[in-house]
Amino acid sequence: MSNQKYLAEESIGKLLLKYSIPAIIGMLVNALYNIVDRMFIGRIPEVGSLALTGVGITMPIMSILLAFGMLIGIGSTANISLNLGRGKRDVAEKLIGNSVTLSLIVGIAITAIGLIFLNPILNIFGASANTLFYAKEYITVILIGSTFNILSFALSSTVRADGNPQMASFTMIVGCITNVILDYVFVFVFNMGIKGAALATVISQALTFFIILFYYTKGKSNLKLKTQNLKLEKSLIMMTFAIGIAPFATQIANSLVQVVANNALKTYGNDLAIGAMTIISSLNMVFMMPIFGINQGCQPIIGFNYGARKFERAKKTFIYATIAATVICTIGGILIQLFPQVAISIFNNEAELTELAVKGLRIYLLMMPIVGINIVATSYYQSVGKAKMSMFVSLLRQVILLIPFTLILPTFMGLDGVWAAGACADLLSVVITIILIAKEFKSLNKLAIKENMEAPLDVVTN
């Protein structure tokens, strides 16, 4: 059965399983990079809680690095696929070369700017006299290796466009396993502390990059990385940025949210409140990554069937994906409410931090069981070509609602207001998303009825 026929006729459930499971595994492995670092850092003897807070302060910088990786990686990958589909192999190879050069330029620029202005940046991001040292220890190493961070993410994405998702998954898994091993060795065997965890991350990302570099130069890749294609071309850069700008903007917005949250936590709580939020974000990531994998899996199914005017199959895919996401979120929400101490103990056992994190976790993620529809809706709108709507739904919770709630609620509720901001933003964003999706489905129903009415006319005409 051809791929097009398969997408058009196979049962939606089977399609979702086939397309989503590899993506879910990839997203979880990717998430482990950050989570493993925090697990080891939180258990550094005597200073684990402050060290964890230091990492929390640097999270906006990590989001900025990811933003540039997405700008180059997602933008290049989409254009490589398009040009391969058009038979323009030479343009696809130029895009790979340009993505390497862009990653190098951006990485070096971020390293230079970050190191020169490190102290004021960290102070703006919520550092205090107690936590500045730990934040600097960690992020200095990350900034020095930021080029490898961006290169590894950007090129891993392009390997999928090259037609080898297994290779992309392999490099991700190798990098993650290396990170886990080196975290333990550097932090606990060599007693390098938080700097050791950062070094483990950079080495793992460098290894990932060199494996992909070998693949594109000496390996069995379809496309090749050639020296002459490293020269930047304005048209290729614009093509890359045109597609990559949406995920880039989302991550930059996420960085802004983290800055606002860190400063609110420091103002209405203390340094450990930022550490608590670091744990909360890590646990939230565990349950969100499978949903992002479902998103990746449902995109080609929704996109193909919508384009083929099979609107009922597109709707059914969205509904199935939303049900799957809701099941995952509900399980996560129940576990968090019933066993918060167990989840938090993975990162740190200090009494004061645990007490803060337990309360924050239960309030901040109170609405977790219902957020699945908001996340899947972003993917739906992207799949059907409604980029502006996709951007709006994506930013709705994280920026449009969460930032105002984080600024306003603590003035009435203190630290509890920071935690409550997450739950309030989740609830309101879900309500708005349901209204938008209901309108979308009404318009789809009208289109389907119109097409059914016109079908006999087409037959007569022909």
C-alpha positions, 0 to 999 in steps of 0.5 A: 500500500502506498504511503498516500493510500495508507494515510487516507485509508488505514484506521486512525488508531493504527496510524497514530500509534505508528507515527507517534510512538517513535516521536514520543520516544525521541521527545522523552530522550530529549527531555532526559538531557535536562532532567538528568542534569537536575537530578544529579545537581539536586543531590550534590551534598550540602549545596544541592538545593541552592545548586538546583536554584542556580540551574533554575535561574539559567533556564531562560538561557537554555530556552534561548539556545533551544530557540535558535536550534529550532530556528535553524533546525526546523526551518532547514528541515522543512525546506530540505523536505520541500526541495527533495520533493521537488527534485532539487537535491542540490538546494537541499544539500546547500541548506545542510551546509548553510545550517552548519554555518548559521549554527556556528555563527549564532553559537559563537555570538551567543557565547561571546555576548553571554560571557561578556554580560553574564552577571547582569543577565543572571541578575535580571533572570532572578539570581541573588547573592546566594545563588549567583555563584551556582548559576555562573558555574553551570551556565559558563560551561554551557555557554562555552559549548553553546555552538555544539548545543545548536549544531547538535539540535539543528543537524539532528532535525535535518537527518529526519529530512534526509530520510533516516529517522532511525539515525536521528533517534540513535544519535539522540539516545547515544547523547543521552546515555553519555550524559547520564554516565558523565553526570555521575562520573563528573559530579560524584566521582571527580567531585566537580559539582554543578560544573561537572553536570554542565560539562557532561551536557556539552560533551554529550552534545558535541558527541551527537554533532560529530556522529552526525557530521560523520554520517553526512560526510563519510556515512550512508546519508542520502544528502552530503555535507560539502565544503562549498555549501558552507557559504551562506546564501541569502535566499536560503537563510530567508527560507529557513527563517520563514519557517523556523520563526514560529517555534523560535518565537514560542521558545523566546516567549517561554524564556520571557515567562521564565524570567518573569516567574523567577523574579516573582518567586524571588520577590514573594518567596525565596531562593529555594522557591526558584529551586522548587519551580525547577523541580516542578518544570522538570516533572511537568516536562516528563508528562508533556513530552509524550504529548509533543510526540503525539503532536508530531505523530498526528501532524502528517495524518491531519495534514494529508486528510485535510488536504485530501478533503477528508475532513471527518478523518482529520477531525477524528485524528484530532479527537483520538490524539486529544483523548490520548493526550488527556489520558496521559495528563490525567495519569500525570495529574493524579500521580502528582496530587497523590505522591508529590513527595515521591516525585520530588525526592528524585531531585532533592530530599531537603525538608524546606525545599520539599515542603515548598515544592510539594505545595507548588507542584499541587497548585501549579499543575492542578489543571494538568488533566485537562490541558491536552486539548490545548497542546494538540490544538496547536498541532492541528492548526499547524497541520491544516496550514493555519499558522497564525491560529497555531501561534495564538493557541501556542502562546495563549497559555504560556504568554498571553495568560500566564505572564499577567496572572504571574504579575497580578495574583502574587500581589493578592496571594503572595507566593501562592499566587505564583503557583496559582498562576499556572493553574489559572492560565491552564484553565482559561486557555483550555476554555478558549481552545474548546470554543475555537475548536468548536468553531473550527469543526462547525466550519469543517462540517459546512465544508463537508456538506458543501462538498457532498452537494457539489460531488454529483455536479462534478460527475455530471460535468465530467 
